[in-house]
Amino acid sequence: MKTYDVLIVGGGLAGGSLALALAPTGLRVAMVESVTIEQRRNSPAGDRALALSKGSATIFEKLGIWALVKDKATPIRQIHVSDKGYFGKTRLDANDFDVEAFGYVIPARILENAVIEACRQKSVETICPAKAIDLHHHASHIDIDVDCAGKQETYSARLLVAADGGQSKIREWVGIGQKEYDYQQTALVTTVVTEKFHSYFAYERFTNAGPLALLPLLKSRCAVIWTRTHQQAKALTSCSEEEFLSQLQNTFGWKLGRLELAAPVRSFPLRRIQAERLFAERVAVIGNAAHQLHPVAGQGFNLGLRDVMSLAKCLEKQSDQGRDPGALIMLERYANARTKDHDRVIGFSDSLIHLFAPSIKPMVLARNLGLVSMDHLPPVKRWFARQAMGLEQDLV
């Protein structure tokens, strides 16, 4: 039986980033991943655009990833927020905050490929294709039964990390429940070519049915994340391309000229999922296994990446002191370090949804006055910008 200090279940962006962060520590680390490299590279999920905050770009720079992908990432240099049909709007310019960009937009596949290559260069052991099928707790370690292409193997680790996504089996097996909230909305995701160059603007346009975001990509393209009611989304995915574009254009307007589809339209029902705890005996939970957010603020992936770095720092400290990486005190330190950030980001995302959803006149007036005021109140603008850049939370 092979024995590890840390065994990560899930070799996606969260799991791979954690393995890279732990590479210099001397800990014995391996990943269990069910999807082969070829399957991941060919998956339609790789087409999705990820909005990386400035803080996330800094993390990837520390991991040696950013140099591999920066030329394929599009900077967000200005943010434009508006309320459809009303007077409220605000604009943030990165130059006003002495930064190159608030963040960057990059196709997930490019980032995934870079993480895979970096893990290969760092000789991170990956058990793949393999699927965790059971686990067994012991006082000093945890055993994981794994199906490796039809053959069962058992591995032992002092710490097991659940990086296996929103439907995490590890989280379920160790009895960590989750709180769910159904937004009664569907996100429509696609890419458009714009007649006018986006000038590195990220647009967030709120409507009564949900927000519409256009995020800048290379070659005069924009990623679209359009939130509708379930009924509206079903109609939009069933109609002709011309009708879809007509409704999209009507919702967004003509700031970028005519919009043309450049990718299939995919739909995802939106729910907030939050793990009730971030650890169990010898188990830590990170990334989508810990939380799934509404895309309105574009902070879900960034929040998960901060989970990764916070856990890595806690484990590095344990390793430097020669202590057990699966010790309860380490797990508690990790959970305590992440709670404030989770509550802040989830609260911020939900507040935007609830603030902009009602069409009641006093609420409409209040939120539009708020948007206008933000343009004239530097402290409020600075706070909002720091939220967007992911700079509000220390990792430990």
N, C-alpha and C positions, 0 to 999 in steps of 0.2 A: 504493500500500500504506500503510495506516494504521500508525503507530508509537506505541508506548506505553512508559512506564517499567515498569509492572507490568500484566500481563494475568492475570486470575483466571479459571480454568476451573471453573465451578460457582457458581451464584448463590443457593444456599440460605443457611442461617443463618451458616455459617462464612464463605463467600465474601462475602456481603452485609455481615457485620460487619467483615471486613477492609477492604472498600471504604470503609465509613464511617470506620474508624479512620485510613485514609490520606487522607481528603478534605482535612484541613487542611495536609497536608505540601507541597502544590504538585506532587506527582508526577502524571504523566499515567497515569490508572488506568481500566481498563475490565473488565467481566465478560462471560464467554461462558456463556450459560445455555440449556439445551435445553428447559426446561419454561416455558410461558407463565405469566403471572400468574394467568390464569383457571384453567389446569390445576392450578397449585399450590393455589389457594384451594379447589378442588373435590376435591382428593386426600384419600382416607381417611387418609393418613399424617398429615394435619393434626390429626386427632382425638387423637393420642397426647399423653400428659401429659409435660412436661419438668420435672424436678426441678432448679431453679436453686439453686446454693449462694449464700450471702451474698456471696462474692467475685464470682460471676457477675453478681448484681444490681448490684454496684458498677461492674462493667465496662459494663453496659448503661446505667447512669446517666451514665457518662462519654461514651458514644456518643450520648446524647440519646434513648435508647429507653425507659428505665425509666418516665419520666413518662407515656408513651403507654399503658403496659400495667399499671402497678402496681395499679390498681383492679380488674383482672381476674385478678390473681395471688393465690393463697391462701398465707398465711404458714405455715411449719412452726415452731410455737412449742415443741413438745415431741416428743421421739423416744422410742419405746418398743420395746425389743429383747427378744425372748424365744425360748426353745428349746422347741418343742412337745413336750409330754409330760414335761418335766423342770422342775426348780425354778428354773433360772437365768433372771434377767431384770434389765434395768437401764432407767433412765429419765433422760433429759436434759431440762432445762428452760432455755429461752433466757434467762429472767430471772436464772438463776444465773451467766450469762456476760455480763450487762449488754448484751444485744443484743435487738432487736425480734423477730428470727426467725433460725433456723439457715439458712433458705433459703425458697424459694417454689416452688409448683407452678402451672404455667400450661399451657394447651393450646398445642401447637406452632403451630397456625394463627394464633393471636393474635400470637405473637411474630414469625412470618414476615411477617404483614401489616404489622406495625410497622416491620420492617427494610426491606421493600419501599417503604413510604411515606417513610421517612427517606432512602433512597437516591434516591428521586425528588426530594425536597426539596433534596438536596445535588447534584443534577444528575449523579449517577454514570452514566456511559455503560454501557449494557447492550446487548449484541449477542444478540438473542433473537427467535424461537427459533433456536438455532444449536448445532451439535454439532462439537466438535473431531474431526478425522479423521486428522490427521498432524502431525508437527512436524519441524523441520530445525534443527540446531545450527550456529551460527557463532561466531566468536571473541568478537564484541562484542554479539551478540543471538541470539534464537531466533525462528524463523518458525513460525507455527501455521496450518495449513490448516483452514478451518472451512466446514462445510456450512450455509448460511443458506437454509433453505426450498428446497433443491434447487439452489441456486447456490453454487459454491465461491468463497470469499474467502480471502485470506491476510493475516494480521496479524503485525506484528513487535513484539517486546517485549524489554527488557533482562532482565526477570525474569518467569518463568511460575510461577504458583502453582496447585498441584493441590489444589482444594477440591471434587473431583468424587466424593466418597463412597467407600464401602468397596470398590467394584469399580472403582477409579480406573484409567482408561485412561492418563492422563498418567504415573502412577507406573509402570505396566507398560511404556510406550513408552521411558522413560528407564532401564529396567533395574533399578529398585529392587524387590527381592524382598520377601516378607513371611513372617513366622513365624505359623503358625496352630496353635491348640489347640481341639479339639472337646470341649465340655463334656458332650456326650451328653445335653443337656437342651433343652427347648423352653420359651420364655416365652409364657404366655397373658396377653393384655392386654385389659382392658375397663374399664368404669366402673360403679360401683354406687351406688344411693341407700341411705343408712343410716337405720335407724329412729331412732337416737340421734345427736345432733350430734357430729361428730368432735372438737370443741374444739381444732382445729388440731394434732392429734396426727398424726405419721407413724409407722406401725407396720411393724416388720420382724420377721417370725416365721419362724424357721428350722425346717425339717423335714428328714427323711432324704432326701427326693427333691429338695429345693431350697427356697429361701426364698420367702416370700409377703410382698409389701409392699402396704400400703394407704396411699395418700398423699392428704391433704386437698385437696378442691376446693370451689368455691363451692356454695351451696345444698344443704348436707348430702349432698354426693356425695364419693366417693373414687375415685381411680384405682387400679386393681388391676394388679400385675405379679406373676404367679404362675408360678414355675418348677417344672416337672415333668419326669420322664423322657419320652422321645419317645413311648413306648407309652402312658403315662398321659395325656399331652396329646392324643394322637389319640383316646383314648376320651372325654375330656372335651369335645372339640370335636364329637364325634359324638352325644353323649347329649342328652337333653331339657334344656330350660332349668331345669326343676325339679330334675333330678338334678345338674346343674352347680352350682346354688346350694346344694344340700344338701351336696355335697362341699366347696365353698368355705367354707360356714358351719362345717362340722366342722373344717376346717383352721384357720380364723381364730378361731373362738369367737364369743361373744355380747357382747363389749365394746361394740359399736355397735348391738346389737339385730339385728333381721332385716335381711338384705341383699337388695336387688332389683336385677336387671340394668337398666342404663340405656343400654347401647351394645352393639353386636355384639362377640363374642369373636374376637380375632385371635391368630394364633400365629406365632412367629418362632424358628427354630432358633438356638441360642446357640453362638457360637465367639469365641474371642479372636483378633483379627488385629492384628499389629503390623508396621509397615513396618521393614525392616532398616536403612534410613537415612531421614533427613528431608530430604535434598537430593541433587540431582545437578547437573551443569553447568547453571547458570542456571535451576534449578527448585527450588522449595521445596514441601514437602508439609505440609498442615495438616488438622485435624479428623478425620473418619472415614476419609479417605484415608490418614491416619497410624496410626490405631488404632481398634479396636472392642472394647469391654469387655463383660464380664458386667454385667447391670443391678443386681446385688446392692447395690452401694454408691451407685448413682445418680450416678456421677461422669463418665461418658463424654462427655456434651455439655459439661460444665464444663471438662474437660481440653482439649477441642478449642477452646473459647473462649479459654483461656489460650495455646494455640498462636497464635491470631489476634493477640492483643495483644502477645505476645512478638515475633512477626515484624514487626508494625507498629512497635514501638519500635526494632527493629534497622534497619528501613528509614528511619524518621524520622531516626535518627542519621546514616545514610549521606547522606540528602538534605541535612541541615544542613551537612555537611562537603563537599558537592558531589561525592560519590563515586558510583561505579557501583552501582545497586541490585541488580545481579545478580552482584556480585563474590564470589569464593570466600570471602574473609574474612568477609563479611556472612553468608553461608549457614552457615559453620562456627560463627559466633557464635550464630546462631539455634538450630542443632542442639544446641550445648553448653548453651544456656540451658534447653532443654526436656528433655534426657535424664533429669535427676534427678527431675523432676516425673512424667514418664512411668513411670519405674521404680517410684517410690513408690506412685502410684495403682494401677497394674496389680498390683503386689505386694500392696497392701492388699486389693484386690478378690478376688484369687485366694486369699489367705490365709483370708478369710472363708468362701469356698466349701469349701476343703479342711478347715478347722477344724470346720465344722458338718455335713459330709457323713457322716463315719463314725458308726456306732452302737456302736462298741467301748466297753465300759464305762469304761476308764481315760480315753479321750478325751472321752466324755460328761461325766464327773465334772470333768475339768480345765476344759472350756469353760464349764460351768455355774458352777463356782467363780469363773472369770474374770469372768463377767457380774455375779455378786453382788459380787465385790470392786470392780468398777468403780464401783458405787454408793457405796463407802466410801473410795475412793482419789481425791481431787480431781485430782492430777496426771495420772492415767490418763484420767479423765473429761474433763479439759481437752484432752488430746491427741486423744481421739476426737472431741470437739466441733469442734476446729480442722480435723480431716479432713473432717467433714461440711460445714463452712462454706467449705472451699476456701481456707484462709488459711495454708497451710504452705509456699507456694512463691513466691519472687519471680519476676517475669516476665523480668527481664534481670539 
